């Protein structure tokens, strides 16, 4: 009886911990690709923008999504600059240090078709977004494609991947496909150009022969009929 009570007590303690939100934070390393600007979310100091990746800004594009409970609220943290992506009072995206972290820095990660969107917890109308020049979107009713993102592994190197693919293609044997040669028939099997004429002449002559064979009989019969009349 006592062991069963001990197990039940542990289960109740775990349930109380979960309900109170006292669970360890979940951290994931990601990079966010903006479909509108064709660039990655970059946090350098207070500035937040979405630009192409190069050797200089690649460390500033490595982000982590942090959740403190199971409510679905996320913080987007830039590892290199040690700042959180937040909205200010004018609803402009800025990078703020940890001591200024607030609900204005929390987002809900939602799906929009095959893309991801990050909606503000403080106001469900505002989303994380960048225009085609990589600047933060302020108008929530702007171009909707500018609020779509693709999340991928920041440690993935596309240049290294392409070099591996090209090297494998160079080492693979190539199959040479040859066109089938045209086979010409010998001349003796080809129909002669005069074959049709010879056949026609042969038929015409044969028809004349038949007429010559039949015409004497008809003449003889006609003579007999004339003799019977008399």
RODO-2510 file (C-alpha; in nm, 4 decimals, decimal comma):
residues 230
     n   res          X          Y          Z
     1     x     0,0000     0,0000     0,0000
     2     x     0,2786     0,2420     0,0888
     3     x     0,4678     0,1994    -0,2429
     4     x     0,1488     0,2773    -0,4341
     5     x     0,0938     0,5937    -0,2320
     6     x     0,4520     0,7011    -0,2997
     7     x     0,4028     0,6579    -0,6747
     8     x     0,0786     0,8564    -0,6656
     9     x     0,2495     1,1330    -0,4698
    10     x     0,5248     1,1588    -0,7316
    11     x     0,2677     1,1773    -1,0110
    12     x     0,0813     1,4549    -0,8307
    13     x     0,4047     1,6485    -0,7840
    14     x     0,4841     1,6219    -1,1537
    15     x     0,1355     1,7403    -1,2467
    16     x     0,1678     2,0400    -1,0159
    17     x     0,5041     2,1285    -1,1687
    18     x     0,3620     2,1148    -1,5213
    19     x     0,0549     2,3186    -1,4290
    20     x     0,2686     2,5842    -1,2641
    21     x     0,4881     2,6110    -1,5728
    22     x     0,8048     2,5176    -1,3873
    23     x     0,9485     2,3066    -1,6696
    24     x     1,2927     2,3303    -1,8245
    25     x     1,3232     2,5665    -2,1200
    26     x     1,3289     2,4182    -2,4704
    27     x     1,5999     2,5646    -2,6931
    28     x     1,6446     2,4967    -3,0652
    29     x     1,9070     2,6394    -3,3001
    30     x     1,7527     2,7657    -3,6239
    31     x     1,7897     3,0139    -3,9070
    32     x     1,4886     3,1932    -4,0507
    33     x     1,4729     3,2492    -4,4265
    34     x     1,2438     3,5298    -4,5422
    35     x     1,0613     3,4386    -4,8636
    36     x     0,9987     3,8040    -4,9481
    37     x     1,3562     3,9349    -4,9166
    38     x     1,5289     3,6039    -5,0038
    39     x     1,7536     3,6566    -4,7024
    40     x     1,8056     3,5292    -4,3489
    41     x     1,6986     3,7113    -4,0334
    42     x     2,0080     3,8912    -3,9049
    43     x     2,0483     4,0631    -3,5669
    44     x     2,3473     4,2971    -3,5380
    45     x     2,3207     4,5099    -3,2269
    46     x     1,9801     4,6732    -3,2163
    47     x     1,9180     4,6378    -3,5909
    48     x     1,7060     4,3485    -3,7171
    49     x     1,6925     4,2797    -4,0919
    50     x     1,6753     3,9956    -4,3448
    51     x     1,9727     3,9858    -4,5822
    52     x     2,1737     3,7357    -4,7818
    53     x     2,4302     3,5175    -4,6133
    54     x     2,8052     3,5764    -4,6343
    55     x     3,1110     3,5060    -4,4224
    56     x     3,0735     3,8293    -4,2243
    57     x     2,7078     3,8106    -4,1197
    58     x     2,6690     3,4310    -4,0998
    59     x     2,7337     3,4215    -3,7199
    60     x     2,4642     3,6871    -3,6656
    61     x     2,2065     3,4727    -3,8479
    62     x     2,2225     3,1840    -3,6014
    63     x     1,9138     3,2068    -3,3838
    64     x     1,7553     3,0000    -3,1087
    65     x     1,3875     2,9629    -3,0267
    66     x     1,3280     2,9379    -2,6527
    67     x     1,0101     2,8334    -2,4740
    68     x     0,9671     2,8493    -2,0980
    69     x     0,6502     2,6398    -2,0767
    70     x     0,3999     2,4467    -2,2875
    71     x     0,1921     2,7527    -2,3775
    72     x     0,3520     2,7790    -2,7222
    73     x     0,5102     3,1194    -2,6533
    74     x     0,8575     3,1537    -2,8040
    75     x     1,1500     3,3900    -2,7689
    76     x     1,3753     3,4382    -3,0730
    77     x     1,7283     3,4902    -2,9462
    78     x     2,0367     3,5876    -3,1501
    79     x     2,3373     3,4007    -3,0133
    80     x     2,6147     3,6192    -3,1528
    81     x     2,4690     3,9560    -3,0543
    82     x     2,3072     3,8191    -2,7345
    83     x     1,9802     3,9972    -2,8064
    84     x     1,6132     3,9075    -2,8384
    85     x     1,3952     4,0025    -3,1343
    86     x     1,1194     4,2255    -2,9956
    87     x     0,8628     4,4851    -3,0922
    88     x     0,8997     4,8332    -2,9484
    89     x     0,6118     5,0652    -2,8612
    90     x     0,5854     5,1748    -3,2246
    91     x     0,5702     4,8103    -3,3393
    92     x     0,9105     4,8196    -3,4997
    93     x     1,1381     4,5159    -3,4752
    94     x     1,4460     4,5762    -3,2614
    95     x     1,7097     4,3686    -3,0852
    96     x     1,6940     4,4020    -2,7064
    97     x     1,9232     4,2599    -2,4356
    98     x     1,8065     4,0049    -2,1823
    99     x     1,7318     4,2600    -1,9103
   100     x     1,4750     4,4302    -2,1383
   101     x     1,2975     4,1075    -2,2299
   102     x     0,9183     4,1411    -2,2078
   103     x     0,5967     3,9971    -2,3577
   104     x     0,6691     4,2194    -2,6594
   105     x     0,9482     3,9708    -2,7359
   106     x     0,7231     3,6640    -2,7401
   107     x     0,5773     3,5034    -3,0526
   108     x     0,3454     3,2216    -3,1492
   109     x     0,4788     2,9954    -3,4242
   110     x     0,1919     2,9187    -3,6629
   111     x     0,1709     2,7528    -4,0030
   112     x     0,0581     2,9325    -4,3165
   113     x     0,0418     2,6571    -4,5750
   114     x     0,3941     2,5191    -4,6080
   115     x     0,5509     2,8278    -4,4439
   116     x     0,5865     2,9509    -4,0869
   117     x     0,4687     3,2759    -3,9350
   118     x     0,5504     3,4359    -3,6013
   119     x     0,2587     3,6227    -3,4443
   120     x     0,3114     3,8624    -3,1567
   121     x     0,1798     3,7471    -2,8194
   122     x     0,1134     4,1063    -2,7118
   123     x    -0,1022     4,1803    -3,0187
   124     x    -0,2236     3,9078    -3,2534
   125     x    -0,2434     4,1505    -3,5462
   126     x     0,1324     4,2046    -3,5761
   127     x     0,3679     3,9464    -3,7264
   128     x     0,7395     3,9150    -3,7777
   129     x     0,8039     4,0223    -4,1377
   130     x     1,0460     4,1870    -4,3796
   131     x     0,9950     4,3575    -4,7144
   132     x     1,1846     4,2779    -5,0340
   133     x     1,4713     4,5063    -4,9265
   134     x     1,5087     4,3182    -4,5972
   135     x     1,3667     4,5932    -4,3769
   136     x     1,1098     4,5151    -4,1024
   137     x     0,7437     4,5345    -4,1995
   138     x     0,5388     4,7809    -3,9962
   139     x     0,2053     4,7548    -4,1719
   140     x     0,0335     4,4260    -4,0764
   141     x    -0,1908     4,4617    -4,3821
   142     x     0,1018     4,4795    -4,6226
   143     x     0,2155     4,2141    -4,8660
   144     x     0,1259     3,8871    -4,6966
   145     x     0,4117     3,6892    -4,8543
   146     x     0,6538     3,9042    -4,6537
   147     x     0,5392     3,7389    -4,3291
   148     x     0,6322     3,3860    -4,4424
   149     x     0,9491     3,2115    -4,3267
   150     x     1,1336     2,8851    -4,3775
   151     x     1,3133     2,7414    -4,0765
   152     x     1,6290     2,5379    -4,1375
   153     x     1,9441     2,4165    -3,9658
   154     x     2,1969     2,7036    -3,9371
   155     x     2,4900     2,4608    -3,9559
   156     x     2,3895     2,3535    -4,3060
   157     x     2,6390     2,4820    -4,5648
   158     x     2,4864     2,5038    -4,9113
   159     x     2,8258     2,5651    -5,0780
   160     x     2,9711     2,2505    -4,9244
   161     x     2,6626     2,0554    -5,0307
   162     x     2,6901     2,1784    -5,3905
   163     x     3,0615     2,0934    -5,4049
   164     x     2,9881     1,7384    -5,2892
   165     x     2,7158     1,6986    -5,5501
   166     x     2,9377     1,8244    -5,8328
   167     x     3,2281     1,6020    -5,7257
   168     x     3,0015     1,2961    -5,7223
   169     x     2,8717     1,3821    -6,0678
   170     x     3,2283     1,4096    -6,1997
   171     x     3,3299     1,0665    -6,0661
   172     x     3,0197     0,8807    -6,1849
   173     x     3,0587     0,7028    -6,5227
   174     x     2,8607     0,8531    -6,8035
   175     x     2,6450     0,6417    -7,0283
   176     x     2,6934     0,7110    -7,3983
   177     x     2,3716     0,6646    -7,5912
   178     x     2,4202     0,6139    -7,9626
   179     x     2,1514     0,6640    -8,2196
   180     x     2,0542     0,3508    -8,4141
   181     x     2,1999     0,3416    -8,7656
   182     x     1,9628     0,3463    -9,0599
   183     x     1,9549     0,0124    -9,2475
   184     x     1,9000     0,0451    -9,6197
   185     x     1,7540    -0,2394    -9,8208
   186     x     1,9496    -0,3744   -10,1226
   187     x     1,8534    -0,2466   -10,4634
   188     x     1,7233    -0,5843   -10,5766
   189     x     1,4536    -0,5712   -10,3061
   190     x     1,3471    -0,2201   -10,3903
   191     x     1,0485    -0,1813   -10,6293
   192     x     1,1547    -0,0694   -10,9749
   193     x     1,0319     0,2568   -11,1121
   194     x     0,8902     0,0828   -11,4238
   195     x     0,7216    -0,1965   -11,2318
   196     x     0,3864    -0,0236   -11,2263
   197     x     0,3950     0,0522   -11,5966
   198     x     0,4889    -0,3043   -11,6888
   199     x     0,2038    -0,4444   -11,4838
   200     x    -0,0411    -0,2049   -11,6407
   201     x     0,0759    -0,2960   -11,9929
   202     x     0,0564    -0,6650   -11,9114
   203     x    -0,3022    -0,6312   -11,7921
   204     x    -0,3952    -0,4219   -12,0924
   205     x    -0,2489    -0,6767   -12,3384
   206     x    -0,4166    -0,9635   -12,1566
   207     x    -0,7494    -0,7848   -12,1873
   208     x    -0,6947    -0,7453   -12,5614
   209     x    -0,6186    -1,1164   -12,5956
   210     x    -0,9420    -1,2034   -12,4203
   211     x    -1,1353    -0,9767   -12,6524
   212     x    -0,9751    -1,1446   -12,9559
   213     x    -1,0639    -1,4879   -12,8180
   214     x    -1,4212    -1,3989   -12,7400
   215     x    -1,5065    -1,1880   -13,0461
   216     x    -1,5029    -1,4770   -13,3094
   217     x    -1,7525    -1,6747   -13,1037
   218     x    -1,9836    -1,3781   -13,0809
   219     x    -1,9567    -1,3244   -13,4588
   220     x    -2,0358    -1,6919   -13,5271
   221     x    -2,3406    -1,6808   -13,2996
   222     x    -2,4679    -1,3648   -13,4641
   223     x    -2,4373    -1,5267   -13,8092
   224     x    -2,6392    -1,8310   -13,6946
   225     x    -2,9143    -1,6063   -13,5679
   226     x    -2,9290    -1,4231   -13,8986
   227     x    -2,9466    -1,7556   -14,0903
   228     x    -3,2360    -1,8773   -13,8769
   229     x    -3,4324    -1,5664   -13,9579
   230     x    -3,4283    -1,6531   -14,3238
***
